[in-house]
Amino acid sequence: MGSGRLKRLFKWLVDAGCTVSPKLQVRSSKTGGRGIFATEDIEEGELVLLLHPDVILTGDAALQEAPELRGIQDHPLLAHPTLGVAPSAKIVLAAFCMLKWADPASTRFAPYFKAMGKHRLSEKPMTSTLPFFWSDEELSELSGTLALHEFQRQFRVLEQDFLIVSESLRSAGGQEAGTHTLADYRLAYIFVAQRTFTYNGPALLPLADVANHYLPAPDHRLNEEEGRQYSREMSSSGVIPGEVRYFGMKAVRSVRKGGEYLHNYGLHNNSVDLFRYGFVTPWIHNSTCETSTRLRLAVAHLPDRLDAHLWRQHLLEAVGPDISADVSSCFGDGLLQLHDFARFWSTSASGEALKEQCGFEGPQNKQTTRNNHRRNNNTENILDSRKAGSDPLPRLPSACALVSLEEELASSQLIRRAVKDALSAMPGGSLQEDEDRLESLRPGSRLHCAVTLRRDEKYVLSQVERHLADAESKLRGSLKKGKGPRTTTTTTTTTTTKTTATTSKAYTRRSTASTKVGKQLEL
């Protein structure tokens, strides 16, 4: 079973009523950490671990042992989050780990903490691939990416979480208040984020959390629903219904003697897996819908249109200097909504005419609503008429007789400029240049991980650009044939494809239909 601490962990689990297969052994893995290995053949479907609730560390269990942490749940920043802080149960678990690493004997989970030791990342932060430990120069490889934006947001979130923990400890008068640093909390949070399973909320499951990740590449490109189903099929753990809520793990495939028992952590984009676990998967970007990037349209640089000054004023007040949308490799709602805005902005028709003939509704503008008695302009009236809480963007979801083919072409070109701007903001050159560079980098190195994330987002942008170019080619063909204004429209539901006369199945809204992504993209 391994070291003395691991033997004591196994004994503690068995004494608590857990079932641990005698075929399991914990030892070093080729991944660089520890893993679970088979000392004898394990057959597909064989139960390898059954954990009793008494050994499962939940947020409630942590609060029972450390009541000084109860203030975390009631902290005003969690009631009114400003940065989207982590769920309180994860903060409680991270704070509990931070406290008990210093004194593991003070908790009934001592065998677990002693077996795990203080987070191993603390021993070699300079070699870790987790972005927490990257230098500014290494992070700069992700300039212009949505991944870097999310990493920086998470860095700020953890700082805020630590303030919540520190204030809660001080308020409770705990002796630990002021003795722990942000670095201590960060390591504890990483430990929790990497190891939690879902069990009445996030929970730490001894021994189960040692298993390393495995998810084989699918044999075809997965849409969103297929991706979720594929991940479920490759998972081998879950709560077992009954009076006592055990957590069980079964072998989803056979493991030969000496082989490593692996567990599916779930299907995520590479930025999530890198931030949480420290690894990337080479096929995520072109085999799933998980990868996303962000497109931006600068309000100040939008082309002129009727009443542009009023619309720009509204947009600056409502959304800020940039109109942004997150676009996945399967396009999704983000690209659809951005095109709806671009279509509105590119038409020469007035808002009043669009309202009468196309069902257009302008967005809410608080400032214009307050000054309604001063307004008599049609655009101002549309801005004033929207209800509070409505979409801040003016959008034209369907083409109508007032939108010409030239204007539809202009709307597509507006988005293409956003795509080119996004590509130019990223270092490393073209998509192909990043693909070539990956061939020369050591897999698992920080630079390899950074270029992988950057490559993933460039791939999404290349797909969007290709799609727009195809749509524009069709529009130009229609213009050469002398076709007039576009009059064909179709309705859209949450499970069907929005179409236009020239770009059938251009975008697909998030759908539960089990169709191939290749068909959705029409590439």
C-alpha positions as CSV (number, residue, x, y, z in Angstrom):
1,M,0.0,0.0,0.0
2,G,3.0,2.3,0.2
3,S,4.3,4.4,3.0
4,G,3.3,4.2,6.7
5,R,1.0,7.3,6.3
6,L,-0.8,5.7,3.4
7,K,-1.2,2.4,5.3
8,R,-2.8,4.4,8.2
9,L,-5.0,6.1,5.7
10,F,-6.2,2.8,4.3
11,K,-6.8,1.5,7.8
12,W,-8.7,4.6,8.9
13,L,-11.0,4.2,5.9
14,V,-11.7,0.5,6.5
15,D,-12.3,1.1,10.2
16,A,-14.9,3.8,9.3
17,G,-16.9,1.4,7.3
18,C,-15.4,2.0,3.8
19,T,-14.7,-0.6,1.2
20,V,-11.2,-0.4,-0.3
21,S,-10.2,-2.9,-2.9
22,P,-7.1,-4.8,-1.9
23,K,-6.0,-4.5,-5.6
24,L,-5.2,-0.8,-5.1
25,Q,-1.8,0.7,-4.5
26,V,-0.8,4.3,-4.3
27,R,2.6,5.1,-5.8
28,S,4.4,7.6,-8.1
29,S,2.9,8.1,-11.5
30,K,4.6,9.0,-14.8
31,T,2.5,12.2,-14.5
32,G,4.9,13.5,-11.9
33,G,2.6,13.0,-8.9
34,R,1.1,10.1,-7.2
35,G,-1.5,7.8,-8.7
36,I,-3.6,4.6,-8.0
37,F,-2.3,1.4,-9.5
38,A,-3.6,-2.1,-9.8
39,T,-1.7,-4.9,-8.0
40,E,-4.0,-7.4,-9.7
41,D,-6.3,-7.3,-12.8
42,I,-9.3,-5.1,-12.2
43,E,-12.3,-5.9,-14.4
44,E,-14.6,-3.4,-16.1
45,G,-17.5,-2.4,-13.7
46,E,-15.6,-3.7,-10.6
47,L,-16.2,-1.7,-7.4
48,V,-12.8,-0.4,-6.3
49,L,-13.8,2.1,-3.6
50,L,-16.8,2.8,-1.4
51,L,-16.5,5.8,1.0
52,H,-18.7,6.2,4.1
53,P,-20.1,9.7,4.8
54,D,-18.0,9.9,8.0
55,V,-14.7,10.2,6.0
56,I,-16.1,12.6,3.4
57,L,-15.0,16.2,4.2
58,T,-17.8,18.5,3.2
59,G,-18.3,22.2,4.0
60,D,-20.7,21.3,6.8
61,A,-18.2,18.8,8.3
62,A,-15.5,21.5,8.2
63,L,-17.8,24.0,10.0
64,Q,-18.6,21.5,12.8
65,E,-14.9,21.1,13.5
66,A,-14.0,24.8,12.9
67,P,-17.0,26.9,14.0
68,E,-14.7,30.0,13.7
69,L,-15.2,29.7,9.9
70,R,-19.0,30.2,10.1
71,G,-18.7,33.9,9.4
72,I,-17.6,33.0,5.9
73,Q,-21.1,32.0,4.9
74,D,-22.6,35.3,6.2
75,H,-19.9,37.6,4.8
76,P,-21.5,40.5,2.9
77,L,-19.2,40.0,-0.1
78,L,-20.8,36.6,-0.5
79,A,-24.2,38.0,-0.2
80,H,-23.4,40.7,-2.8
81,P,-20.3,39.5,-4.7
82,T,-18.4,42.0,-6.7
83,L,-16.0,39.6,-8.4
84,G,-18.0,36.4,-8.6
85,V,-16.3,34.8,-5.6
86,A,-16.1,31.1,-5.2
87,P,-19.0,29.2,-3.7
88,S,-18.9,29.5,0.1
89,A,-18.5,25.8,0.6
90,K,-15.2,25.8,-1.3
91,I,-13.9,28.8,0.6
92,V,-14.8,27.0,3.8
93,L,-13.0,23.9,2.7
94,A,-9.9,25.8,1.6
95,A,-9.8,27.7,4.9
96,F,-10.2,24.5,6.8
97,C,-7.3,22.9,5.0
98,M,-5.2,26.0,5.5
99,L,-5.8,25.7,9.3
100,K,-5.5,22.0,9.7
101,W,-2.3,21.6,7.6
102,A,-0.6,23.4,10.5
103,D,-2.1,21.1,13.1
104,P,-3.5,17.9,11.5
105,A,-3.8,16.1,14.8
106,S,-6.6,18.5,15.8
107,T,-9.1,17.0,13.3
108,R,-10.7,13.6,12.9
109,F,-9.5,13.8,9.3
110,A,-5.9,13.6,10.5
111,P,-5.1,10.4,8.6
112,Y,-6.2,12.1,5.4
113,F,-4.2,15.3,6.0
114,K,-1.1,13.4,7.1
115,A,-1.2,11.1,4.1
116,M,-1.6,14.0,1.7
117,G,0.9,16.2,3.4
118,K,0.9,20.0,2.9
119,H,0.1,20.6,-0.7
120,R,3.0,19.3,-2.8
121,L,2.9,22.4,-4.9
122,S,4.5,24.3,-2.1
123,E,7.6,22.2,-2.4
124,K,8.2,23.1,-6.1
125,P,6.2,26.1,-7.2
126,M,8.7,27.1,-9.8
127,T,8.2,23.9,-11.7
128,S,4.4,23.8,-11.5
129,T,2.4,24.4,-14.6
130,L,-0.4,26.1,-12.7
131,P,-0.7,29.7,-13.8
132,F,-0.6,30.9,-10.2
133,F,3.2,30.4,-10.3
134,W,3.9,31.8,-13.7
135,S,6.0,35.0,-14.2
136,D,4.6,38.1,-15.9
137,E,6.7,37.2,-18.9
138,E,5.2,33.7,-19.1
139,L,1.7,35.1,-18.7
140,S,2.4,37.6,-21.5
141,E,2.3,34.6,-23.9
142,L,-1.4,34.7,-23.4
143,S,-1.9,38.4,-24.2
144,G,-5.2,39.1,-26.0
145,T,-6.8,35.8,-25.0
146,L,-9.9,35.1,-23.0
147,A,-7.9,32.6,-21.0
148,L,-5.6,35.4,-19.6
149,H,-8.7,37.5,-18.8
150,E,-10.2,34.6,-16.8
151,F,-6.9,33.8,-15.0
152,Q,-6.5,37.4,-13.9
153,R,-10.1,37.5,-12.7
154,Q,-9.5,34.3,-10.7
155,F,-6.4,35.8,-9.2
156,R,-8.5,38.7,-7.9
157,V,-11.2,36.4,-6.7
158,L,-8.8,34.4,-4.6
159,E,-7.5,37.7,-3.1
160,Q,-11.0,38.6,-2.2
161,D,-11.7,35.1,-0.8
162,F,-8.7,35.4,1.4
163,L,-9.9,38.7,2.8
164,I,-13.2,37.0,3.6
165,V,-11.5,34.2,5.5
166,S,-9.2,36.6,7.4
167,E,-12.0,38.9,8.4
168,S,-14.1,35.9,9.5
169,L,-11.3,34.5,11.7
170,R,-10.7,37.9,13.3
171,S,-14.4,38.4,14.0
172,A,-14.5,35.0,15.6
173,G,-11.5,35.8,17.7
174,G,-9.7,32.7,16.5
175,Q,-6.0,32.3,17.4
176,E,-5.2,31.7,13.7
177,A,-6.3,35.2,12.7
178,G,-3.3,37.0,11.1
179,T,-1.0,34.0,11.1
180,H,-1.7,32.8,7.5
181,T,-0.8,34.5,4.3
182,L,-2.4,34.8,0.9
183,A,0.2,32.2,-0.4
184,D,-1.0,29.8,2.3
185,Y,-4.6,30.2,1.3
186,R,-3.8,30.0,-2.4
187,L,-2.2,26.6,-1.9
188,A,-5.1,25.4,0.1
189,Y,-7.6,26.6,-2.5
190,I,-5.6,24.9,-5.3
191,F,-5.7,21.7,-3.2
192,V,-9.5,21.9,-2.8
193,A,-10.1,22.9,-6.4
194,Q,-8.1,20.0,-7.8
195,R,-9.6,17.4,-5.5
196,T,-13.2,18.1,-4.8
197,F,-16.0,15.9,-6.0
198,T,-19.7,16.7,-6.0
199,Y,-21.3,15.2,-2.9
200,N,-24.1,17.4,-1.5
201,G,-22.0,20.2,-2.8
202,P,-18.2,20.2,-3.1
203,A,-16.4,17.7,-0.9
204,L,-13.0,16.1,-0.4
205,L,-12.9,12.4,-0.8
206,P,-9.9,10.6,0.7
207,L,-8.1,8.2,-1.7
208,A,-10.6,8.9,-4.5
209,D,-8.8,12.2,-5.1
210,V,-5.5,10.5,-5.7
211,A,-6.6,9.1,-9.1
212,N,-5.3,10.9,-12.1
213,H,-7.3,12.1,-15.1
214,Y,-8.1,10.2,-18.3
215,L,-10.5,11.1,-21.1
216,P,-9.7,9.6,-24.5
217,A,-10.2,11.6,-27.6
218,P,-13.7,11.0,-29.2
219,D,-14.0,9.4,-32.6
220,H,-15.9,12.4,-34.0
221,R,-16.4,16.1,-33.1
222,L,-18.9,16.5,-30.2
223,N,-21.5,19.1,-29.9
224,E,-22.5,20.4,-26.5
225,E,-25.0,17.7,-25.6
226,E,-22.8,15.0,-27.0
227,G,-19.9,16.3,-25.0
228,R,-21.8,16.2,-21.7
229,Q,-23.0,12.7,-22.5
230,Y,-19.5,11.5,-23.5
231,S,-18.1,12.8,-20.2
232,R,-20.8,11.1,-18.2
233,E,-20.2,7.8,-20.0
234,M,-16.5,8.0,-19.2
235,S,-17.1,8.8,-15.5
236,S,-16.9,6.0,-12.9
237,S,-18.0,7.6,-9.6
238,G,-21.0,9.0,-7.9
239,V,-23.3,9.0,-4.8
240,I,-24.9,5.6,-4.2
241,P,-28.6,6.1,-3.2
242,G,-29.7,4.7,0.1
243,E,-30.2,5.5,3.8
244,V,-26.4,5.9,4.1
245,R,-25.1,8.0,1.2
246,Y,-21.9,6.2,0.2
247,F,-19.7,7.5,-2.5
248,G,-18.5,4.8,-4.9
249,M,-16.0,4.4,-7.7
250,K,-16.1,1.7,-10.3
251,A,-13.7,0.8,-13.1
252,V,-15.2,2.1,-16.3
253,R,-12.8,-0.1,-18.2
254,S,-10.5,-3.0,-17.2
255,V,-7.1,-2.3,-15.7
256,R,-4.4,-4.9,-16.0
257,K,-2.0,-5.7,-13.2
258,G,0.5,-2.8,-12.9
259,G,-1.7,-0.4,-14.8
260,E,-2.9,2.9,-13.5
261,Y,-6.5,3.3,-12.4
262,L,-7.6,6.6,-14.0
263,H,-10.6,8.8,-13.4
264,N,-12.4,11.3,-15.6
265,Y,-12.3,14.8,-14.1
266,G,-14.8,16.0,-16.7
267,L,-14.8,17.7,-20.1
268,H,-13.6,21.3,-19.9
269,N,-11.8,23.8,-22.0
270,N,-8.0,23.8,-21.7
271,S,-7.9,27.1,-19.7
272,V,-10.1,25.5,-17.0
273,D,-8.0,22.3,-16.8
274,L,-4.7,24.3,-16.8
275,F,-5.9,26.7,-14.1
276,R,-7.3,24.0,-11.9
277,Y,-5.1,20.9,-12.6
278,G,-2.1,22.1,-14.5
279,F,-2.5,20.2,-17.7
280,V,-3.9,20.7,-21.2
281,T,-5.4,18.3,-23.7
282,P,-4.4,18.5,-27.4
283,W,-7.8,17.7,-29.0
284,I,-10.2,19.8,-27.0
285,H,-10.2,22.8,-29.4
286,N,-11.2,20.8,-32.5
287,S,-13.2,17.9,-31.1
288,T,-15.6,19.7,-28.8
289,C,-17.5,22.9,-28.3
290,E,-15.6,23.8,-25.1
291,T,-13.0,26.3,-26.3
292,S,-14.1,30.0,-26.4
293,T,-12.6,33.3,-27.2
294,R,-13.8,36.9,-27.0
295,L,-14.7,39.2,-29.8
296,R,-14.8,43.0,-29.2
297,L,-16.2,45.9,-31.1
298,A,-14.9,49.3,-29.8
299,V,-17.9,51.7,-29.5
300,A,-15.7,54.6,-30.5
301,H,-14.7,52.9,-33.7
302,L,-18.1,51.8,-34.9
303,P,-18.9,53.2,-38.4
304,D,-21.4,56.1,-38.6
305,R,-25.1,55.4,-38.8
306,L,-28.3,57.3,-38.3
307,D,-28.3,58.9,-34.8
308,A,-24.9,57.3,-34.1
309,H,-24.1,59.9,-31.4
310,L,-27.2,58.9,-29.4
311,W,-26.6,55.2,-29.8
312,R,-22.9,55.6,-28.9
313,Q,-23.8,57.5,-25.8
314,H,-26.2,54.7,-24.8
315,L,-23.7,52.0,-25.4
316,L,-21.0,53.7,-23.4
317,E,-23.4,54.1,-20.5
318,A,-24.8,50.6,-20.7
319,V,-21.9,48.3,-21.7
320,G,-18.8,50.5,-21.6
321,P,-16.2,51.2,-24.3
322,D,-16.4,47.7,-25.8
323,I,-19.2,45.5,-27.0
324,S,-18.0,42.0,-26.3
325,A,-19.2,38.4,-26.9
326,D,-17.7,35.1,-26.1
327,V,-17.7,32.8,-29.1
328,S,-17.1,29.0,-29.0
329,S,-15.7,26.7,-31.6
330,C,-19.3,25.8,-32.3
331,F,-20.2,29.6,-32.5
332,G,-23.2,29.5,-30.1
333,D,-25.3,32.4,-28.8
334,G,-22.3,34.8,-28.6
335,L,-21.7,35.1,-32.3
336,L,-25.4,35.1,-33.0
337,Q,-26.1,38.0,-30.7
338,L,-23.1,39.9,-32.0
339,H,-24.3,39.5,-35.5
340,D,-27.8,40.7,-34.4
341,F,-26.2,43.9,-33.2
342,A,-24.0,44.3,-36.3
343,R,-27.1,43.9,-38.5
344,F,-28.9,46.7,-36.6
345,W,-25.8,49.0,-36.7
346,S,-25.2,48.4,-40.4
347,T,-28.8,49.2,-41.6
348,S,-29.6,52.8,-42.7
349,A,-33.2,52.4,-41.5
350,S,-34.3,54.4,-38.5
351,G,-35.1,52.7,-35.2
352,E,-38.7,53.8,-35.5
353,A,-39.0,52.2,-39.0
354,L,-37.4,49.0,-37.7
355,K,-39.7,48.9,-34.8
356,E,-42.8,49.2,-37.0
357,Q,-41.8,46.8,-39.7
358,C,-39.3,44.4,-38.1
359,G,-40.4,44.1,-34.5
360,F,-37.3,45.9,-33.3
361,E,-37.1,47.1,-29.7
362,G,-34.4,49.5,-28.5
363,P,-32.6,48.9,-25.3
364,Q,-33.1,50.5,-21.9
365,N,-31.2,53.7,-21.2
366,K,-31.6,55.0,-17.7
367,Q,-30.3,58.5,-18.5
368,T,-32.7,59.0,-21.4
369,T,-35.6,57.7,-19.3
370,R,-34.9,60.3,-16.6
371,N,-34.9,63.0,-19.2
372,N,-37.8,61.8,-21.2
373,H,-39.7,65.1,-21.1
374,R,-36.8,66.8,-23.0
375,R,-36.8,64.2,-25.8
376,N,-38.8,64.2,-29.1
377,N,-36.4,62.3,-31.4
378,N,-37.6,58.9,-32.6
379,T,-34.3,57.2,-31.5
380,E,-34.6,58.8,-28.1
381,N,-38.2,57.6,-27.8
382,I,-37.1,54.1,-28.5
383,L,-34.4,54.3,-25.9
384,D,-36.9,55.6,-23.4
385,S,-39.6,52.9,-24.1
386,R,-37.6,49.8,-23.0
387,K,-38.3,48.2,-19.7
388,A,-35.7,48.1,-17.0
389,G,-33.5,44.9,-17.0
390,S,-33.7,44.5,-20.7
391,D,-30.9,43.7,-23.0
392,P,-28.6,46.8,-23.2
393,L,-27.7,46.1,-26.8
394,P,-29.8,47.2,-29.7
395,R,-30.2,44.1,-31.8
396,L,-32.0,43.0,-34.9
397,P,-32.5,39.3,-34.6
398,S,-34.1,38.7,-38.0
399,A,-33.5,40.4,-41.3
400,C,-36.4,42.3,-42.9
401,A,-37.2,44.2,-46.0
402,L,-35.4,47.2,-44.6
403,V,-32.1,45.4,-44.5
404,S,-30.4,45.3,-47.9
405,L,-27.9,42.7,-49.0
406,E,-25.3,45.4,-48.9
407,E,-26.1,46.1,-45.3
408,E,-26.1,42.4,-44.4
409,L,-22.7,42.2,-46.0
410,A,-21.5,45.2,-44.0
411,S,-22.7,43.5,-40.8
412,S,-20.6,40.5,-41.5
413,Q,-17.6,42.6,-42.4
414,L,-18.0,44.4,-39.1
415,I,-17.6,41.2,-37.2
416,R,-14.7,40.1,-39.4
417,R,-12.8,43.2,-38.4
418,A,-13.4,42.2,-34.7
419,V,-12.0,38.7,-35.6
420,K,-8.9,40.3,-37.2
421,D,-8.4,42.6,-34.2
422,A,-8.6,39.6,-31.8
423,L,-6.0,37.7,-33.9
424,S,-3.6,40.7,-34.1
425,A,-3.8,41.2,-30.3
426,M,-2.3,37.7,-29.7
427,P,1.4,37.1,-29.9
428,G,3.0,34.2,-31.9
429,G,1.8,35.0,-35.4
430,S,-0.8,32.9,-37.3
431,L,-2.6,29.8,-36.2
432,Q,-0.2,27.7,-38.3
433,E,2.8,29.3,-36.7
434,D,1.6,28.4,-33.2
435,E,0.8,24.8,-34.5
436,D,4.4,24.6,-35.8
437,R,5.8,26.0,-32.5
438,L,3.9,23.4,-30.5
439,E,5.8,20.7,-32.3
440,S,9.1,22.0,-31.0
441,L,8.1,22.5,-27.4
442,R,8.3,20.0,-24.6
443,P,4.7,18.8,-23.7
444,G,3.8,19.8,-20.2
445,S,6.1,22.8,-20.0
446,R,4.7,26.2,-19.2
447,L,5.4,27.5,-22.6
448,H,3.8,24.5,-24.3
449,C,0.7,25.1,-22.1
450,A,0.5,28.8,-22.9
451,V,0.9,28.2,-26.7
452,T,-1.7,25.5,-26.6
453,L,-4.3,27.9,-25.0
454,R,-3.4,30.6,-27.5
455,R,-3.6,28.1,-30.4
456,D,-7.0,27.0,-29.2
457,E,-8.4,30.5,-29.3
458,K,-6.8,31.2,-32.7
459,Y,-8.5,28.1,-34.0
460,V,-11.9,29.4,-32.9
461,L,-11.2,32.7,-34.6
462,S,-10.2,30.9,-37.8
463,Q,-13.4,29.0,-37.8
464,V,-15.4,32.1,-37.3
465,E,-13.5,33.9,-40.0
466,R,-13.9,31.1,-42.4
467,H,-17.7,31.0,-41.8
468,L,-18.0,34.7,-42.3
469,A,-16.0,34.6,-45.5
470,D,-18.3,31.9,-46.9
471,A,-21.4,33.9,-46.0
472,E,-20.0,37.0,-47.6
473,S,-19.2,35.1,-50.8
474,K,-22.8,34.0,-51.0
475,L,-24.0,37.6,-50.4
476,R,-21.7,38.9,-53.1
477,G,-23.1,36.2,-55.5
478,S,-26.6,37.4,-54.7
479,L,-25.6,41.0,-55.3
480,K,-24.1,40.1,-58.7
481,K,-27.4,38.5,-59.7
482,G,-29.1,41.8,-58.9
483,K,-31.3,40.6,-56.0
484,G,-33.0,43.3,-54.0
485,P,-33.6,43.7,-50.3
486,R,-33.7,40.6,-48.2
487,T,-37.2,39.6,-47.4
488,T,-36.9,36.0,-46.3
489,T,-36.9,35.4,-42.5
490,T,-37.4,32.4,-40.3
491,T,-38.3,32.0,-36.7
492,T,-35.9,30.7,-34.1
493,T,-36.4,28.5,-31.1
494,T,-34.0,27.3,-28.5
495,T,-33.5,24.0,-30.3
496,T,-33.5,25.0,-33.9
497,T,-31.2,26.8,-36.2
498,K,-31.7,30.5,-37.1
499,T,-31.5,30.9,-40.9
500,T,-31.4,33.7,-43.4
501,A,-32.0,33.7,-47.2
502,T,-28.2,33.7,-47.9
503,T,-26.7,31.9,-44.9
504,S,-28.8,28.8,-44.1
505,K,-27.9,27.4,-40.7
506,A,-25.4,30.2,-40.1
507,Y,-25.4,29.9,-36.4
508,T,-26.9,27.5,-33.9
509,R,-28.3,28.5,-30.5
510,R,-27.5,26.3,-27.6
511,S,-29.4,23.2,-28.3
512,T,-30.2,19.8,-26.7
513,A,-30.5,18.2,-30.1
514,S,-28.0,15.4,-30.5
515,T,-26.7,16.5,-33.9
516,K,-23.1,16.5,-35.1
517,V,-21.2,19.7,-34.7
518,G,-19.9,19.4,-38.2
519,K,-23.4,19.8,-39.4
520,Q,-24.0,22.8,-37.2
521,L,-21.0,24.6,-38.5
522,E,-21.6,23.7,-42.1
523,L,-17.9,23.7,-42.9
